[in-house]
Amino acid sequence: MHGILTRAGLTRYYDLRRGPGLPPADLEARRIDHKWLELIEETRAAEDGVTRVELDIQGIHCAACVWLIEELFRRHGGARAGVMSINPALGRIDLRVAPGFRLVDWVDSVEDVGYLLGPARATGARPSDDLLLRVGICAALAGNVMLFAAAIYLGLRDGPVYELLNQLGYAAGTLAVLIGGSVFIGSALKAIRQRVLHLDVPIALGIVLAFAGSTYSFFFTSGRAAYIDTLTVFVALMLTGRWLQQRMLERNRAQLLADDGTESLLTREVRDGVMRIVPCIGVRKGDRLLVAPGDLVPLELRLLDQAASCSLDWIDGESRPRRFEEGDTIPAGAFNIGARAFSGTAMSDFAASSLVGLLGRDPASRGDGPLTTRWWSQLSRYYVIGVVTLAVGGISYWWLQTGDPLRAIEIGTAVLVVTCPCAFGIAAPLAYELVLTQLRRAGIFVRVGDFLDRARTMTRVVFDKTGTLTTGMLEVVNPAALETLSDSEITLLYNMVARSSHPKSVAVRRALEGHTAARFEELGVDEQTGYGMHAEGGGHQYRLGAPAWAASASGADGDVVFSVDGKPLASIRTDEQLRPDARAEITKLQNDGYELAILSGDAPSRVVSLGASLGMQQNVCMGGHDPEQKAAYVREHDPARTLLVGDGLNDQVAMREAACSGTPAVNRPFMASRCDFYFVSPGLHPVAQVLRASDMLAHVVRRILAFAVAYNLVAVSLAIGGLMKPWVAAVLMPLSSLVTIAYTVMVLSQKGLQWRS
């Protein structure tokens, strides 16, 4: 990305960006499906004048990203042909462009620097937007009520100003209950109907009783609304905690293009001599489909052309391309990696495709927010029962002792008001927010709120191989073989591989980059699918490809041979490229006490060989597993404590069995939106980082809870003893909140934390 920006003169991007950036995905490894763009272009062509185009964008992180996209729009003539607005919070771009604007070229330029664009599907409304508005209103009300109460606590006892402040305070408190308290009251009512106890029940009960007590004292006793100041502060703080729970998860989910499951899949259908782009859900058995280079095969096809080259790594983990001949069956989930399109006949309706079952459900939908795991649910239940029991006990005791029901209710209200669930409602959500923010800065995005709670109980980490431990790309493992070539031979070889998208050609090109003789020139190159490439130079025939095809002599020790007139010039060996620092990260996880395993659909010999290079024992490196076998392995090996990290369709079934799941595949359809977390960093360090972050979070939360228990023991004792005056509650409750918040920020903001970026 740095090279692209520098060559294009867009280096001001780095002046505008503050702090470290997130590493972009490998641009060459992406498979970008632009059929949706072709549909938009058809619509534009049918309309006259300026048209509106809405797009979703993945990868916007800061103002520098917005500037870069706007600058690319301007350089493509957008300033003359239309207008553009970007909403980075929603990941949405709104274009109004004239017919002459080259939308395809602009989309390509934006994606070349690491962003991804797609049709606008995501809804603009977010649950946290409503909460944020309520937080702002309730915080303003709480600040004003505290000012009113301060005057009264400092000695104001009567007169018109005293009455006005009381009336304003009660009115503001009423608004706070209606605007903010209704969130918890509504949630508590739903919980009671479902016979479930969670933290919203005591919060709502405290709000209702405190407001009832304040209303009674305001209208029928002293004319002053007791506890109304404490109540408004309490509502504002609880709402802030609730907003924190939702905000970061929504931001992480917004990094992904919207995923409508199989309903969003498009394909090219050929009917009556006309090619149309249609939704896959309408494809029927016998329909003829055209699969362009880079396209996904949506269902089983019987090949009608002479040959096709496809990658099946998304299905079975097989890292090497596979050649199909006319009449062969190409499975659903394959990608066309050849240089030309091929056509085939659908062998079933799309409803019977294996993709439907694999992509029909999001396995990461188990929890939609922190504090929703079984442990938190049990703690909440005991907390609710304990608080309600203490309040009822206090009311009963004082009623029997004094015979005054109003005094007894006042004691019960004091218990509910001063019993501060700030550790649950504010400090814990803040802790999650801080951890998620630090992970986000490291390129790790948690999608599911309760994942960090589940992650701390993991003892096993199971990796897929292709695309997970490896980058999914090939590399030349014996570059010395290329050093024997002359400069003219290197120039010719470079021009051959520069004209091919085959994975082995890409590997050779990468190995040649940086050589002084590796320069682009005009050259006639022909590619024979499944065999290799050939070109003419200086009266000689050069070939690059399969050993038996490229060279007449046998015995080549590589899987790719570069030859001249049938004589081998270089025997090249290619293999999968490991992710950066993969060996070090595997060792780190082993030292942390995790059991590791490799579970792949690739050939067992290659899986064992790769595992050995990472320092893993042969018995935990398993290859040749189909999706059901992967799922069976997870089921048989403590799935409740297993984290599965994979990037292919063949991992989806197993991910549903594992307690936690993650993926590096943010640029592959559907994967990231079906996992607990995803990462965009090139290495494997995010796996260890997220596990260590969950441990640190659990440590901080335990400390917070210990403080909450100590505080509540003191506060409840004072309340039941009849010593909890309204002003005491107004001081103690916010003070305890500030203490827990300060401790949380102090600990989780330390620069020396191991899991921080």
Order of alpha helices (4+ residues) and beta strands (2+ residues): alpha-alpha-alpha-beta-alpha-alpha-beta-beta-alpha-beta-alpha-alpha-alpha-alpha-alpha-beta-beta-beta-beta-beta-alpha-beta-beta-beta-beta-alpha-alpha-alpha-alpha-beta-alpha-beta-beta-alpha-alpha-alpha-beta-beta-beta-alpha-beta-beta-beta-alpha-beta-alpha-beta-alpha-beta-alpha-beta-beta-alpha-alpha
